[in-house]
Every structure is written in C-alpha cells, then in structure tokens.
Amino acid sequence: MNKKQLAAMLINLFQAKSSETLSMKQIFAELKLVTHPQKMLCVDLLHELSDDDYISEIEKSRFRLNNHGTEMTGTFQRKSNGKNSFIPEGGGEPIFIAERNSAHAMNNDKVKIMFYAKRRGREAEGEVIEILERANDTFVGTLEVGKSYAFLVTENRTLANDIFIPRDKLKGGKTGDKAVVKVTEWPDKAKNPIGQVIDILGKAGDNNTEMHAILAEFGLPYTYPKAVEKAADRIPAEITPEEIARREDFRKVTTFTIDPKDAKDFDDALSIRQLKEGLWEVGVHIADVTHYVKEGSIIDKEAEKRATSVYLVDRTIPMLPERLCNFICSLRPDEEKLAFSVIFDITAQGEVKDSRIVHTVIKSDRRFTYEEAQQVIETREGDFKEELLTLDTIAKALREKRFAAGAINFDRYEVKFEIDEKGKPISVYFKESKDANKLVEEFMLLANRTVAEKIGRVPKNKKAKVLPYRIHDLPDPEKLDNLSQFIARFGYKVRTSGTKTDISKSINRLLDDIHGKKEENLIETVSIRAMQKARYSTHNIGHYGLAFEYYTHFTSPIRRFPDMMVHRLVTKYLVGGRSVSEAKYEALCDHSSNMEQVAANAERASIKYKQVEFMSERLGQVYDGVISGVTEWGLYVELNENKCEGMVPIRDLDDDYYEFDEKNYCLRGRRKNRIYSLGDAITVRVARANLEKKQLDFALVEK
C-alpha cells in the first residue's frame, strides 16, 4: 500500500466517523494495518493531516476530524500584546486572530469568525465577522484628564489601548482618580474605544479605593443595594412560640460555636450530650437562613446573583444583608436561634449509629475562637473541657477513617496580614490548621455528607431527587504524568494509574514524604495544580479529594448560595415534596461555581496587592527564597520569610542567553549551561514594587 492509498483510506475513515475521537489502536484495527512499516507510515500521515488542520490531536495519540466549515462560533480572547485567539465552541485548538481582524471584539466576547485556508507550517488564522454577545464592557483604571478630553489608563492584561472619555462623560473625575468606565462604542477606524465614567472609586493608592477597584475589576459588587437592606430591616428577629413548637428544642443542651477571632457571621454550632456509656448525641446546627429568606424575594435574588460572600484581606463583601448575616441568622451566644440541624448518635470511635435531619431551636452557651478551643484541647483545662475533648476524640477518629478510605490530605497554611486601621499591612503571619480547626471541619464534612446521602442514595430502581452536589473529579491523567516526572527530580514517586484509592493513597504518601522538607510547599503547589477543581452540579460523580460518594454543601448558608438551595430542597423533600427541575438547578450550580472562582481570584488579587504594599517599604532588602515558577519571561520567586512572590525578569539575567525548558520547569543558559529550576533556593534583593500592576520585581544576589 502506498502513501497516497493510505491517505485516502484515512480521510474516508475520519469522514465516516466524523463525531468520534479515534485512538491509534482503533485506527490500526479499522484499516487492518498489521506490519510495523504500515503503522509507521500511518503515524506520519496522521501528523501531516494534523499539521494541515484536517484532524486535531485531542489528547496524546487520540485524533478527531476537524469539521469546522468556513464559519465558527466561540469565545474571543484578547491579549494586550495583540496575540488574540478564538476558542471554538465545543472545544478544539485555539485559532489566532490578528488585531486587524478582531473587529474590536473584547475579551470573552462570544463571536462568529471566518476561518482562513490553512498555510502549511503556519498556525490556523481567522477573522471576526460578528460580535454575538458582549462579555464585559466595563473596565477599571486611573483617569488622566486633559483640557478637552480624558483617558482611562487600564492595567488590564487584555486591553492594549486606553479608553477615550469625552469631558462631559467624566462624572466629576479628576486626574489620579480610580474609576469604573463603560465602553460605549469602538468605531471601526478608531484606535481607542470610547467610554463613559460609571463610578468614581476615589484616589488611586487609597486603601478603600484599591479594594473597591479589585472588586470592580472582577465585576463584583462593592456596595449593598439599599432596597435589599431595607427589605432585611423589615424582617422580625423575634421567634414566635408557634415556631418553637414546630421544632426540636435543643436550648437546654450544651452548645457552642468555634470560629476565627474576627468572625461575625456564625453559621454553625455544635451540641453534645451523652446518651449512655460509649454513645453520644452530637448536633451540627446550621443557621436556618431560608426560614427568613423566602425564595424569589428581593433578598433571595440578590443572594443568588452574588452566590457567595467574598473575603478580601481587610473586609468581607457579604452575600446577605448585614442584619441577616451578622445579627438575625448568626448563632450568637446566649440568644435563641432557629437552626437546621443534623443530629448524630455516634461513638467515641466515630461510628454513626443513627442520624436525622431536623429543624431546631438552639441557644449557644459560648463563643470560642479557634485559639481558645485549641488551648482547651492542648491543656485539657477550661470551659466545657469534657465536651470539647470528647468532640476532638470523635473528630480524630472520623478523620482517620476518611484518610483510610483514600481522602487526600492537603494541609495548606494561609498567608494572613495584620492590618492597621488605615488598611496598611504591618506584618505577615501564617494561619495553620490545628486540632480545633480540624474538629469543626470533620463535623461539617460529616453533616454535608449525611445530607447528600439522605437525598442521593436511593434503592436501585428509584431515581434520586434533584440536589446540588459538591463534586470533584479524578486528577487529569496528563497532569498526573507531569507531576510524576517533576517530582522524580527530587527523588519522589507517585502512581499515575490504578484505582482511585491507589492514586490518592500514593499522593498522600508523597505529601507525608515531603513534610518539613524545603521542597514541601513547591511540590504541594504542583500537586494541587494536577487536581481538578471541585464544583457544584446536580449530576453526582462523588468527591474524589474527600473520598466521599455523596457530598453537598449544607453548612454555610450565610455565605454560600448552594447551601441555601440545599436547605430549601431538603426541607421540601423531607415532607415528601416532588423533585424540582434539573435544568434550572444545573444552571444555578454553574453560576455558583463560576462566582466561587471569581471570588477566589479577587481574594488572591487583594492578597497580592497587600504583599506588594508590604514589600514596597522594604526596597533594597535581601531575602532568601525559592523559585516558585518558571516562564519564558523570567523566574517567580517566593520569599521564605513572608511568602511574598515576585519576579526576576529574564532581561535581568544578563550573564547569558537563557532558554525556557517547559517540560523540566527550568531556564537554561546557552553558553555556561547554568540552570534555574523550579524549587531551587535563591537569594534576591527587592528591586521594584508596582502597586498599580500588583507586581514585585526582584534582582538576583550572587552568593
């Protein structure tokens, strides 16, 4: 068989199976290729067809027909360096869109493109012919006001051009003000988009202004709508005797909350009493938010839109109005509160003998901070010591069971700032998870899991009712391979195949092995990158990281909308209510997952800002650090002392010409062969701090 004949057979095969992804093995079998030369010829042809964009290599050695016609729909991604790209709907390789062919599409706009004929050896290219849906038309930046017009200078990585603002659209803004600007038009021939000021945030550099700017940049609200607050003010805080009569009464049972020292919204409380020798009743009591927030009300709609509270370095942007989250619903000590509770009959060994989900009324006896509860656990002295120590014993048994079942033990510390009254960071400290934190965590996990099982686990021939689950998929095989290759350099191993439990146990072994070593933080970071992100869905696939078949979010309705959804559905189902629309709840799950991601990004941006602000007063100082990232434009370095991250730009590595080796996470000098690798110890001096860009630059200090 010659090359031409085989090429024709391949093309026919892909046409016949146009919607399937075919592996090499399948292709050989379909075309009856048995000899080694035939197979090698086929492999060459597959790569040629892939270069010609006739087929796509979806993942290693798996191919699929590229059946895009001349027009395609998808998402436009703008880059300030002009290297814009188009991501086709339904997946596929990104397509390059030159600036001249972008029709001024903005980042994440939904667009229709015309696909150009492919030139050999050149990347695929297209032209935007229609903007179907604008993703974002507001930008945050600093105003520069001239005599007759003004500009918004943005630090946005996706916008190459400043936004032109006519004088009458400035809303009183002056040079140096941070502002939110809406792009109103971008004429064909104009280099700059034209916009108008929607809001003036304040003077650039002022803490409040900068925190609001971070929120605005991520499209998050920085004020609470007055109408929603007014609606909350009309909700009565009193609990009627009729309501108490409808609930299980836990007011006389020992109950307390354990929270961070600066918390005001207490979502959850724990109660405990002994039933008989060796058997305890433990109550996980969760604020009954949906008793007060009715579905479809103005407060509910605002909570749904926000989907989560956002925790910046120095403030909380709550999902619910303050009267609800810090007062009516918050499980404050010595106040009677309505709760939705999961009650367990449980042994000291963590064996659940019985559980029930009920509406209750409770009265917390004490508010512990984590530090106070930790002290009782460590010294075995203090308020409610018997109760706390018993809960700690049960929690440790639950935790051990979870890890035995294959849960993954990422024990990350968090970087926190001590901040003065002006919002200025005065010191950095690390928040570690201790026994008191783990105690609360285990009971919340148990409650969430129990609620998910109650609704989701049904007899073989029955269909479970619709519920938002918290799901977590297995690690991406390719990323797991990369992790395995990366850690081999440090002398570690991890399994990349086998059962779920095999893989998770080997990841846990790795995490144990690196504990306390200098590469711990680094390998843990790379391991986390190999993991999928947990998300919400009505389609339950279980939670890989926790090793639970059923898991949901029930325990934080004050700060997460999915928990409110779960509270409403469980209340309905417990009295025999009918299942709800899967499509409606899946859309709400998607929205909640997206908002969770946006909130996390804003949180990170606020930490980054405070790190740069903190380091800007330490210019010229020398620190030891570790290379935490390697890119073609330089080395990211994390300082050991305070975990602030900055970059040594490649232009400052002027002793050689360095090349970026993506596979091995390193930069390699061409002449002297000096190598900078991920995880290397390094000494740097703080060179520049750019608050606008939230960027730190370091310079190498030769030892």
Secondary structure as GFF3:
##gff-version 3
##sequence-region A 1 703
A	DSSP	alpha_helix	3	16	.	.	.	ID=ss1
A	DSSP	beta_strand	21	23	.	.	.	ID=ss2
A	DSSP	alpha_helix	24	30	.	.	.	ID=ss3
A	DSSP	alpha_helix	36	51	.	.	.	ID=ss4
A	DSSP	beta_strand	55	59	.	.	.	ID=ss5
A	DSSP	beta_strand	62	65	.	.	.	ID=ss6
A	DSSP	beta_strand	71	77	.	.	.	ID=ss7
A	DSSP	beta_strand	84	88	.	.	.	ID=ss8
A	DSSP	beta_strand	95	97	.	.	.	ID=ss9
A	DSSP	three_ten_helix	99	101	.	.	.	ID=ss10
A	DSSP	beta_strand	110	115	.	.	.	ID=ss11
A	DSSP	beta_strand	126	133	.	.	.	ID=ss12
A	DSSP	beta_strand	138	145	.	.	.	ID=ss13
A	DSSP	beta_strand	149	154	.	.	.	ID=ss14
A	DSSP	beta_strand	163	166	.	.	.	ID=ss15
A	DSSP	three_ten_helix	167	169	.	.	.	ID=ss16
A	DSSP	beta_strand	177	185	.	.	.	ID=ss17
A	DSSP	beta_strand	194	203	.	.	.	ID=ss18
A	DSSP	alpha_helix	207	217	.	.	.	ID=ss19
A	DSSP	alpha_helix	226	233	.	.	.	ID=ss20
A	DSSP	alpha_helix	241	245	.	.	.	ID=ss21
A	DSSP	beta_strand	248	249	.	.	.	ID=ss22
A	DSSP	beta_strand	255	259	.	.	.	ID=ss23
A	DSSP	beta_strand	268	276	.	.	.	ID=ss24
A	DSSP	beta_strand	279	287	.	.	.	ID=ss25
A	DSSP	alpha_helix	289	292	.	.	.	ID=ss26
A	DSSP	alpha_helix	298	306	.	.	.	ID=ss27
A	DSSP	beta_strand	310	312	.	.	.	ID=ss28
A	DSSP	beta_strand	315	317	.	.	.	ID=ss29
A	DSSP	alpha_helix	322	322	.	.	.	ID=ss30
A	DSSP	pi_helix	323	328	.	.	.	ID=ss31
A	DSSP	beta_strand	336	347	.	.	.	ID=ss32
A	DSSP	beta_strand	352	363	.	.	.	ID=ss33
A	DSSP	beta_strand	366	369	.	.	.	ID=ss34
A	DSSP	alpha_helix	370	379	.	.	.	ID=ss35
A	DSSP	alpha_helix	385	404	.	.	.	ID=ss36
A	DSSP	beta_strand	414	419	.	.	.	ID=ss37
A	DSSP	beta_strand	425	431	.	.	.	ID=ss38
A	DSSP	alpha_helix	435	456	.	.	.	ID=ss39
A	DSSP	beta_strand	469	471	.	.	.	ID=ss40
A	DSSP	alpha_helix	477	488	.	.	.	ID=ss41
A	DSSP	alpha_helix	500	514	.	.	.	ID=ss42
A	DSSP	alpha_helix	520	530	.	.	.	ID=ss43
A	DSSP	beta_strand	535	537	.	.	.	ID=ss44
A	DSSP	alpha_helix	561	574	.	.	.	ID=ss45
A	DSSP	alpha_helix	582	615	.	.	.	ID=ss46
A	DSSP	three_ten_helix	616	618	.	.	.	ID=ss47
A	DSSP	beta_strand	622	631	.	.	.	ID=ss48
A	DSSP	beta_strand	634	639	.	.	.	ID=ss49
A	DSSP	beta_strand	645	649	.	.	.	ID=ss50
A	DSSP	three_ten_helix	650	652	.	.	.	ID=ss51
A	DSSP	beta_strand	658	661	.	.	.	ID=ss52
A	DSSP	beta_strand	666	669	.	.	.	ID=ss53
A	DSSP	beta_strand	675	677	.	.	.	ID=ss54
A	DSSP	beta_strand	681	690	.	.	.	ID=ss55
A	DSSP	beta_strand	695	700	.	.	.	ID=ss56
###
